[in-house]
């Protein structure tokens, strides 16, 4: 059997439960035994330092997220769109990537992924405040439209799905130019209904493009539930239709998210082509600051979904293996709060773009 | 200098640019071993291989979208749409992505893609192989749109488009491919994107056209000269950004303006030229600005009498010239 059929087979066996709860592989495999649990991240080739840094980024992204919403509610920002609940899989998927060499094509929930790739909290807040020095767009785009040339994060637009063919084109160029670059692209499950998504998978598979095709499935496209988005049990099964491996991982199980991403990354590096990765993630907040999820989600659903918060599940893991305790957690939280305070002030002080610059960069203006 | 067909000029530009720059590649439907349905990419796959001459799946949006990604990562893709009529699925990629990439990234990311599309009516091309699509795209800031009218310009402007750091929609009127011939030098040259060209000087009225309409207009102008009406024929060539100065200069000289385009008249490309003349040359005018354009029906109908009813022939152009000259 070819590799992709074997892997796709395993996708079909992924348990799906009512209410969206997917039991983590860790809890199933190792009910709390410290030695076995500890072996988990080490067995994946992750050092203690790695997992602590991964936790830091998840916590940083969440704290930044919280700050952005506070700033919006306080009238300091017009609009917020972000990814609470998505941070675990984003950090894990980005972890194998080379921060300088590899490409990332984000979507509007990619807060944590962009931070790991190299953007700073200040960079993101400059975008939130639409400042002239916003590295993504100089204040031209709505917040959440990330891009950064230094970290090879492609500029993002608002139409959903268009970024998928871009990522495939970038990966094709990497292959043709023999640069060794790998590209990662992200989207929500709603975006997988777009024709561009399907066309991109088809093209990527035909040409064995070195690309990780990530779908962060939070089971809601704004308010539209998964069952009205697709008739298949998971996004990953669609991979078989294009001739590539498809895997599903529980977004609350950060180490499993890493494992599947690392495998896909290594495949891409070996020239074996694309992998479709579906992360089942909880959407902890509203779609955006213009949405009120309480209008279409019950209190019970919101309570359930909070139990799948990757920040909490990963923290619990790290406490169990003795890498975090109350005191170190307090230190991390303190450091993050301080950094975000400093970044907020810095971004707030940055100048707004001048109207006479609005006609700039329509076309190339020279090096 | 050799006299070659319009299609050969397009083909030569591909060969020369791909030979001198390894970043240039072609993608589209049937561009490989068939050499394109019109032959524009003939001989490329044999010379440059399947990696640089990509026969794509039949999916226009990803032809554009993949090309955009390639362009963002160091390549210079030429994306061929088999017919301009089928470019519409890629509208979102071209308008929302390619045209806005530089602006939305505040100048950081560029998108040097050439989108090639055969447009316009020929014999028996009907509703879905004959459309003029230029107005949709010329409307979009950040996108350059060209429609060369001679083999010399076709080759020189395609080379300029490939070397351009920004996206260019390159429109080729399909009627011209095998009919229009012209002299093209052997060596490397480019024709800049931007300036219009006065193809025929004249004192009595200014006629503005591009693509196949330019050929027909020149023929009509010759006919009119025999009747004593001297028409100045201006080849717009670059539809966006528009060379307004050349247009205004011509109108200042002749005091009459006729715009000829094959697209539906309503909100067609000629409407912008008319508006600019009305706004900026009002006191130069001795007559109202006049447009001769396609009828406002969804396309060129197939049956011969219907096709003739739609088509803008040199005879119809000559009639418009007489009317305007007599005003």
Interface residues (C-beta under 8 A of the other chain):
Chain A: X103 X105 X134 X135 X136 X137 X138 X140 X141 X145 X147 X149 X154 X155 X157 X158 X159 X162 X164 X165 X166 X167 X168 X169 X170 X171 X172 X173 X174 X176 X177 X181 X195 X196 X199 X200 X202 X203 X206 X207 X360 X361 X362 X363 X364 X365
Chain B: X25 X51 X52 X54 X56 X57 X59 X61 X62 X64 X65 X66 X67 X68 X69 X70 X71 X72 X73 X74 X75 X77 X89 X92 X93 X96 X97 X100 X101 X102 X103 X104 X105 X106 X107 X108 X109 X110 X141 X142 X144 X165 X166
